[in-house]
């Protein structure tokens, strides 16, 4: 299964938010009644307002990173962990420096973090945007796993292809699939099955 040819599969994965939201016990019960509309910036705000660890996925060009950064534009202590590779392992169009410059232009005070290990001892309440999982080594994956567990860090993981999450999918509280004019919640158990069956071993 490739992400470019799986639109029909993804449509079967998406359900009404009120029926399929998977959250931790300390999440707000009211989030079960969340309704997504056409504004994906607001849709992402709703998701991160309800859940600690949110996965944003979707096909190329739906604005995963742009909408996510715009959704936290008014928040303080926002960090960004970049990745020079996309979900297929290809280099970013143009250059990674140009891509990073664009992201920084969306939120002037966003802080880039080169070494995720730097955040493991922070006591501050922060929001961390992790851009893509593909190509990250085992050390990075272990650091990401630990960050998912930290109560003071709200993690927003961006992926172009959900299967690349592997076992990290277990630590996600809400999976949001973006489309150009809408967003859907992806059923957690089905997402886990996709990562288990189609993900990298």
C-alpha positions as CSV (number, residue, x, y, z in Angstrom):
1,X,0.0,0.0,0.0
2,X,1.4,3.4,-1.0
3,X,0.1,6.7,0.3
4,X,-0.4,8.0,-3.2
5,X,-2.7,5.3,-4.2
6,X,-4.7,4.8,-1.1
7,X,-7.3,7.5,-1.2
8,X,-10.2,5.0,-1.1
9,X,-8.6,3.2,1.8
10,X,-8.3,6.4,3.8
11,X,-11.9,7.3,3.1
12,X,-13.0,4.0,4.6
13,X,-10.8,4.8,7.6
14,X,-12.4,8.1,8.5
15,X,-15.4,8.4,10.8
16,X,-17.5,10.9,12.7
17,X,-15.4,12.4,15.4
18,X,-17.9,11.9,18.1
19,X,-17.9,8.2,17.6
20,X,-14.2,7.4,17.2
21,X,-12.1,9.8,19.1
22,X,-9.4,8.0,21.1
23,X,-8.1,10.0,24.0
24,X,-6.2,9.6,27.2
25,X,-8.3,9.4,30.4
26,X,-7.4,13.0,31.3
27,X,-8.7,14.4,28.0
28,X,-11.8,16.6,27.9
29,X,-15.0,14.6,27.6
30,X,-16.4,17.5,25.5
31,X,-14.0,16.7,22.7
32,X,-16.1,13.7,21.8
33,X,-18.6,16.2,20.4
34,X,-16.0,18.1,18.3
35,X,-17.1,19.0,14.8
36,X,-14.7,19.8,12.0
37,X,-15.5,22.4,9.3
38,X,-13.8,23.7,6.2
39,X,-11.2,25.8,8.1
40,X,-8.3,23.4,8.7
41,X,-6.4,25.9,10.9
42,X,-9.4,25.9,13.2
43,X,-9.8,22.1,12.9
44,X,-6.2,21.6,14.1
45,X,-6.7,24.1,16.9
46,X,-9.7,22.0,18.1
47,X,-7.7,18.8,18.0
48,X,-4.7,20.1,19.9
49,X,-7.0,21.8,22.4
50,X,-8.4,18.4,23.3
51,X,-5.5,16.0,23.1
52,X,-1.9,15.9,24.1
53,X,-0.4,14.0,21.1
54,X,-1.9,14.7,17.8
55,X,-1.0,13.2,14.4
56,X,-1.6,15.3,11.3
57,X,-1.6,13.3,8.1
58,X,-2.8,13.7,4.5
59,X,-1.6,13.7,0.9
60,X,0.9,16.1,-0.5
61,X,-0.3,19.6,-0.9
62,X,-3.1,19.7,1.7
63,X,-1.1,22.1,3.9
64,X,-0.2,19.9,6.8
65,X,2.7,22.0,8.1
66,X,1.3,25.4,7.0
67,X,-2.1,24.8,8.7
68,X,-0.4,23.4,11.8
69,X,2.0,26.3,12.3
70,X,-0.9,28.8,11.7
71,X,-3.0,26.9,14.3
72,X,-0.4,27.6,17.0
73,X,0.5,31.1,15.8
74,X,-0.8,32.7,19.0
75,X,0.8,30.2,21.3
76,X,4.0,30.7,23.3
77,X,6.8,28.2,23.6
78,X,6.4,26.5,20.2
79,X,9.2,24.4,19.0
80,X,9.8,22.9,15.5
81,X,11.9,19.8,14.7
82,X,12.5,19.7,11.0
83,X,13.4,17.0,8.6
84,X,15.2,17.5,5.2
85,X,13.3,14.4,3.9
86,X,9.7,14.1,3.0
87,X,7.5,11.0,3.6
88,X,9.0,9.2,0.6
89,X,12.6,9.9,1.6
90,X,13.0,12.7,-1.1
91,X,14.7,16.0,-0.4
92,X,12.5,19.0,0.0
93,X,11.7,20.9,-3.2
94,X,14.3,23.6,-3.8
95,X,16.3,23.1,-0.6
96,X,15.7,22.3,3.1
97,X,16.9,25.8,4.0
98,X,14.3,27.4,1.8
99,X,11.6,25.1,3.3
100,X,12.7,26.0,6.8
101,X,12.8,29.7,6.0
102,X,9.2,29.4,4.8
103,X,8.1,27.8,8.1
104,X,9.9,30.4,10.2
105,X,8.1,33.1,8.2
106,X,4.7,31.7,9.4
107,X,5.5,32.3,13.0
108,X,8.3,34.6,13.9
109,X,8.9,33.3,17.4
110,X,8.9,29.6,16.6
111,X,12.1,27.9,17.9
112,X,13.8,25.3,15.8
113,X,15.4,22.4,17.7
114,X,18.2,20.4,16.2
115,X,18.6,17.9,19.0
116,X,15.4,16.6,20.5
117,X,17.5,15.4,23.5
118,X,17.6,19.1,24.6
119,X,13.8,19.0,25.4
120,X,13.8,15.9,27.5
121,X,14.7,17.8,30.7
122,X,12.6,20.8,30.1
123,X,10.0,21.7,32.8
124,X,8.3,24.3,30.7
125,X,4.9,23.7,29.0
126,X,5.7,23.6,25.3
127,X,4.2,22.7,22.0
128,X,6.5,20.6,19.8
129,X,5.9,20.2,16.0
130,X,7.8,17.2,14.6
131,X,7.9,17.3,10.8
132,X,7.9,13.9,9.3
133,X,9.1,10.6,10.8
134,X,10.7,9.1,7.6
135,X,14.5,8.8,7.7
136,X,14.8,9.4,11.4
137,X,17.3,7.0,13.1
138,X,16.5,4.8,16.1
139,X,17.9,7.4,18.5
140,X,15.5,10.0,17.1
141,X,12.6,7.6,17.4
142,X,13.4,6.8,21.0
143,X,13.6,10.5,21.8
144,X,10.3,11.1,20.1
145,X,8.7,8.2,22.1
146,X,9.9,9.8,25.3
147,X,8.6,13.2,24.3
148,X,5.2,11.7,23.7
149,X,5.2,10.5,27.3
150,X,6.1,13.9,28.9
151,X,3.1,15.6,30.4
152,X,4.4,19.1,29.8
153,X,5.0,18.6,26.1
154,X,2.1,18.7,23.7
155,X,3.4,17.0,20.5
156,X,2.0,17.5,17.0
157,X,3.5,14.9,14.7
158,X,3.3,15.6,10.9
159,X,3.4,12.7,8.5
160,X,2.7,12.4,4.8
161,X,2.2,8.6,5.1
162,X,0.8,7.2,8.3
163,X,2.4,3.8,7.9
164,X,5.8,5.4,8.7
165,X,4.8,5.9,12.3
166,X,5.3,2.3,13.2
167,X,4.8,1.5,16.9
168,X,4.8,5.2,17.7
169,X,1.2,5.3,16.5
170,X,0.3,3.7,19.9
171,X,1.1,7.0,21.7
172,X,-1.1,9.2,19.5
173,X,-4.3,10.5,21.1
174,X,-5.9,11.8,18.0
175,X,-5.2,11.2,14.3
176,X,-6.4,14.0,11.9
177,X,-6.4,13.5,8.2
178,X,-6.4,16.8,6.3
179,X,-8.1,17.3,3.0
180,X,-8.1,20.6,1.0
181,X,-11.4,21.8,2.5
182,X,-12.0,19.5,5.5
183,X,-10.5,17.2,8.0
184,X,-11.5,13.8,9.4
185,X,-10.6,11.7,12.5
186,X,-9.0,8.4,11.6
187,X,-9.9,5.4,13.7
188,X,-7.0,4.6,16.1
189,X,-7.3,0.8,15.8
190,X,-7.3,0.9,12.0
191,X,-4.3,3.3,12.0
192,X,-2.5,0.8,14.2
193,X,-3.3,-2.0,11.8
194,X,-2.0,0.0,8.9
195,X,1.3,0.7,10.7
196,X,1.6,-2.9,11.7
197,X,0.9,-4.4,8.3
198,X,2.3,-1.8,5.9
199,X,4.9,0.0,8.0
200,X,8.6,-0.5,7.9
201,X,9.8,-3.5,10.0
